[in-house]
Amino acid sequence: MMSPPKGSTATVRQSPEHQSVSFDLKQYLSQKQAEVEAALDRSLPLAEPKTIYESMRYSLLAGGKRLRPILCLATCELLGGTPEMAIPTACALEMVHTMSLIHDDLPAMDNDDFRRGKPTNHKVYGDDIAILAGDGLLAYAFEYIVENTQNVAPQHLLKVIAQLGRAVGAEGLVGGQVVDLESEGKSDVSIETLNFIHTHKTSALLEVSVVSGAILAGADAAVQASLLRYAQNIGLAFQIIDDILDITATSEELGKSAGKDLTAQKATYPSIWGLEESRRQAQVLVENAKAEVASFGDRAIPLMAIADFITARSY
Ligand code: GRG
């Protein structure tokens, strides 16, 4: 479970009238995480064949920050939507994220033994079942949205499904992962290539997490575009901090092997910019993200606080 950043109970001053509005990020995140955990548990009951359901549940319920579902719920609520409208998509986003972690950890990809503080899926169930657990979660994510979403117009649901499909495919996570694999061990990876990798591999899913919340709530194109820009900024900031933490945090803090980027000779933001400039760039992106949602006033406080959490986090 995520322990929110220090200072997360601080008063956030965001009202257009410059009144101070108290917002407890720690409490907000704990409550949303609890809602997401319960919904994920309900979403995937054990069934036959038991091995595959156990393997899917093992990774889906292994904890993690639950950032993608929380972004979807927070955005939908910001625009007046209800949790019922967004919770199936929120669960589906975590299913897709979890499947990408399972596949990413395989020996054929990043070859990791630990994830979310536990042995990786293939270490417990074997490569064959881990591949299938990822496939199962990916397919189920789409089914789950369609079968469980309530009070959302079908054309909005179709848009969510199309955008999620695009975010995970060759135009998104898959494309980013391919360029990442091809870049491994190269000493001349440019900042453009690094940005391509991470806008696809990391940011695409964070973007659709925010935009799907907006679509479900019935947002118009201009509002969707502004929220997309918020998400693009936090998406890249998230990856810069991820790269920094790989160097500065311990394996215990991260729940996965620290220092992997150096060992695998991966180009990272700190390897190109250095640590200090990387932190500065992440902070600029977070400020840009917050500026995108400032016009929503106090209702945007959760999204603003989540943006701050991206740079303040220690895991
Ligand atoms: C999506 C079809 C399909 C295949 C997968 C393996 C792969 C293709 C893509 C790799 C995607 C990947 C693992 C990107 C890294 C994203 C990232 C920074 C993950 C860490 O996210 P956190 O910190 O993790 O939110 P927790 O555990 O908190 O959920």
Residues whose N, C-alpha, C, O or C-beta is under 5 A from the ligand:
A	BS01	GRG	G64 K65 R66 L67 S100 L101 H103 D104 R116 V168 L173 V174 Q177 K201 T202 D242 Y315
